[in-house]
């Protein structure tokens, strides 16, 4: 069936000239519809594309917002951990300081005594071990900071032990006076025979305070034979000190004392010829010359 055709007549009223245009129906309709619908379709496609892009941007923004919150939280945790580590370093620095005289006395202690305080080294490769796969850089930083914190805990523990040994090391003269008998072989003041003197005799004024040269616990404070009134201090780490011939006590058994506390007063009790202090040091159940640990007066 032939396609219908339509004519469009255009007439000029002034001149009477007419012009006729003949158009086929369906091509003309198709062209018209296409001209009208195509912009609409392009607009809808652009809208759909924009909507899809907007949704994708919204999802991305939400994900980035969550990640940003996570990073902010992680950063805050790391900052707190770093601040704690800095405080630990400062604390260790303050704790590690030891009086030079005490440090010199500690250096002269037997290795077995010092090993009790310092103990074994920090477990090897605290920082050298391989880290497991981390999801983010923050995870790696946390592992590193955690390893540093563990290392600092071990260092702090060793510093505290060294501090305890410093407090327990006899390093000051227990009484102000002059040395009348040294450690070692001598002539017995009573009969003139050869004798081994297990400590120092420090002559001082009767009633002069006798001071603890280091921290410890009073093991006993009582009259003991030739020692007369005797105070014995257990300083820990295998270190024991004795103070004989006291006139009276100012401490009791079991009492915790610190360096510089008054133990008693100079006297002449027991086997003694005049007021003085007999001072002994035992390390790991062996007599030790007190002069090895005493600093200058």
C-alpha positions in Angstrom: 0.0 0.0 0.0 1.5 3.4 -1.0 2.3 5.8 1.7 0.0 8.7 2.0 1.4 12.0 1.0 0.3 15.5 2.2 0.9 18.8 0.6 1.6 22.1 2.2 0.5 25.2 0.2 2.0 28.6 0.9 0.3 31.5 -0.9 1.4 35.2 -1.3 -1.7 37.3 -1.1 -0.1 40.3 -2.7 1.2 38.6 -5.8 -1.0 35.6 -5.9 2.0 33.2 -6.1 1.6 29.9 -4.4 4.2 27.3 -3.5 3.3 23.6 -2.8 5.4 21.2 -0.6 4.5 17.5 -0.7 5.6 15.4 2.3 5.2 11.7 2.9 3.3 11.0 6.2 5.3 8.4 8.1 8.8 9.7 7.4 7.6 13.2 8.4 6.0 11.9 11.6 9.1 9.8 12.5 11.3 12.8 11.9 9.1 15.0 14.1 8.8 12.4 16.9 12.6 11.9 16.8 13.2 15.6 17.0 10.9 15.9 20.0 11.8 12.7 21.9 15.6 12.7 21.4 16.3 15.7 23.6 14.0 14.2 26.2 16.0 10.9 26.1 19.3 12.7 26.3 18.0 14.7 29.3 16.8 11.6 31.0 20.1 9.8 30.3 22.1 12.8 31.7 19.8 12.8 34.8 20.3 9.1 35.3 24.1 9.5 34.9 24.1 12.4 37.3 22.0 10.5 39.8 24.3 7.5 39.6 27.4 9.7 40.0 25.8 11.5 43.0 25.0 8.2 44.7 28.6 7.0 44.1 30.0 10.3 45.5 27.7 9.9 48.5 28.9 6.4 49.2 32.5 7.5 48.7 32.0 10.5 51.0 30.5 8.2 53.7 33.4 5.8 53.4 35.9 8.6 53.6 34.1 10.1 56.5 34.3 6.7 58.4 38.0 6.3 57.5 38.7 9.9 58.6 37.0 9.2 62.0 39.0 6.0 62.3 42.2 7.8 61.5 41.3 10.5 64.0 40.7 8.0 66.7 43.9 6.1 65.8 45.9 9.3 65.8 44.5 10.2 69.2 45.4 6.8 70.6 48.9 7.0 69.2 49.3 10.5 70.6 48.2 9.2 74.0 50.6 6.2 73.8 53.5 8.5 72.8 52.8 10.8 75.7 52.8 7.7 78.1 56.1 6.6 76.6 57.6 10.1 77.0 56.5 10.1 80.7 58.0 6.7 81.1 61.3 7.9 79.6 61.3 10.9 81.9 60.5 8.7 84.9 63.3 6.3 84.1 65.7 9.2 83.6 64.9 10.5 87.1 65.0 7.1 88.7 68.2 6.0 87.1 70.2 8.8 88.7 72.4 7.5 91.6 74.7 9.4 93.9 78.3 9.1 92.7 79.5 7.8 96.1 76.8 5.2 96.1 77.6 4.3 92.5 81.3 3.8 93.3 80.4 1.6 96.2 78.0 -0.5 94.0 80.8 -1.0 91.5 82.9 -2.6 94.2 80.3 -5.1 95.1 80.7 -8.7 93.9 79.3 -9.6 90.5 76.9 -12.1 92.1 75.3 -9.3 94.2 75.0 -6.9 91.3 73.4 -9.6 89.1 70.6 -10.0 91.6 69.7 -6.4 91.1 70.3 -6.0 87.4 69.1 -9.5 86.4 69.1 -10.9 82.9 69.2 -8.6 79.8 66.1 -7.5 78.0 64.8 -10.3 75.9 66.7 -10.2 72.6 65.3 -8.5 69.6 62.3 -6.9 71.3 62.2 -4.5 68.4 64.0 -6.7 65.9 61.3 -9.4 65.5 59.3 -9.4 62.3 55.9 -7.7 62.5 52.9 -9.5 61.1 51.1 -8.0 58.1 49.4 -4.7 59.2 46.2 -3.4 57.6 47.3 0.2 57.8 50.3 2.3 58.7 48.6 3.0 62.0 48.7 -0.7 62.8 52.4 -0.9 62.2 52.9 2.2 64.3 50.9 0.6 67.1 53.1 -2.5 67.0 56.3 -0.4 67.0 55.1 1.7 69.9 53.9 -1.4 71.7 57.3 -3.0 71.3 59.0 0.2 72.6 56.6 0.2 75.6 57.6 -3.4 76.4 61.2 -2.5 76.1 60.8 0.5 78.4 59.0 -1.7 80.9 62.0 -4.0 80.9 64.4 -1.1 81.2 62.3 0.5 84.0 62.3 -2.8 85.9 66.1 -3.0 85.7 66.4 0.6 86.7 64.2 0.0 89.7 66.3 -3.0 90.7 69.5 -0.9 90.3 67.9 1.8 92.4 67.0 -0.7 95.1 70.6 -2.0 95.1 71.9 1.6 95.4 69.6 2.2 98.4 70.9 -1.1 99.9 74.6 -0.5 99.4 76.4 0.8 102.5 78.2 3.9 101.3 78.4 6.4 104.1 80.3 6.3 107.4 78.0 5.2 110.2 79.5 7.6 112.7 81.7 10.7 112.8 85.1 9.8 114.4 88.6 8.5 113.7 89.7 5.0 112.7 91.5 3.2 115.6 91.5 -0.3 114.2 91.3 -1.5 110.5 90.0 -4.6 109.0 92.4 -7.6 108.9 95.2 -8.9 111.1 96.2 -6.9 114.2 97.4 -7.2 117.8 94.6 -7.9 120.3 94.2 -4.8 122.5 93.6 -7.0 125.6 96.4 -9.5 125.4 98.7 -8.3 122.6 98.4 -11.6 120.7 97.9 -11.8 116.9 94.3 -11.4 116.0 92.0 -11.0 113.0 89.7 -8.0 113.2 86.5 -8.6 111.2 85.6 -4.9 110.8 86.5 -1.3 111.6 86.7 0.3 115.0 85.7 4.0 114.8 86.5 5.9 117.9 83.8 8.6 118.7 82.4 10.5 121.6 80.2 8.5 124.0 76.5 9.0 123.0 77.3 10.0 119.4 74.5 8.9 117.0 75.2 5.9 114.8 73.6 6.2 111.4 72.4 3.5 109.0 74.7 3.6 105.9 72.0 2.1 103.7 68.3 1.1 103.7 67.3 -2.3 105.1 65.4 -4.1 107.8 66.7 -4.5 111.4 67.4 -8.2 111.7 68.2 -7.8 115.5 68.9 -5.3 118.2 70.2 -7.0 121.3 73.2 -7.7 123.6 75.5 -10.3 121.9 78.6 -11.4 123.9 81.8 -9.5 122.9 79.8 -7.2 120.6 77.9 -5.8 123.5 74.8 -4.0 122.3 74.6 -5.0 118.7 72.4 -3.9 115.8 72.3 -6.1 112.7 70.8 -4.8 109.4 69.7 -7.0 106.5 70.0 -4.8 103.4 68.9 -7.4 101.0 70.9 -8.6 98.0 73.0 -10.7 100.4 74.4 -7.6 102.2 74.4 -7.5 106.1 76.0 -4.9 108.4 76.7 -5.0 112.1 77.2 -2.3 114.7 78.7 -3.2 118.1 79.4 -1.8 121.5 76.4 0.6 121.4 75.4 2.4 124.6 71.7 2.1 123.7 69.4 1.3 120.8 66.9 3.5 118.9 65.6 0.7 116.6 63.8 -2.6 117.1 63.9 -5.9 115.3 61.9 -6.0 112.1 61.9 -2.2 111.7 62.4 -0.8 108.2 65.1 1.9 108.1 66.6 4.2 105.4 70.1 5.5 104.8 70.8 8.1 107.5 68.4 6.9 110.2 69.7 6.7 113.7 70.3 3.1 114.9 71.7 3.8 118.4 74.5 5.6 120.1 78.2 5.1 120.6 79.1 3.2 123.8 81.6 0.8 125.2 79.5 -2.3 126.0 80.8 -5.9 125.5 84.6 -6.5 125.0 85.7 -2.8 124.6 88.4 -0.6 126.1 86.8 2.8 125.2 83.8 4.3 123.5 83.8 3.4 119.8 81.7 1.7 117.1 82.6 -1.7 115.7 81.4 -1.9 112.1 81.2 -5.0 110.0 80.0 -5.8 106.4 79.0 -9.2 105.2 78.3 -10.0 101.6 76.9 -13.4 100.6 77.9 -14.7 104.1 81.5 -13.6 103.6 83.3 -10.8 105.5 84.1 -7.8 103.4 86.5 -4.9 104.2 84.1 -1.9 104.9 86.7 0.4 103.4 86.0 -1.0 100.0 82.5 0.5 100.0 83.0 3.6 102.2 83.5 7.0 100.5 85.7 9.8 101.8 84.6 11.4 105.1 
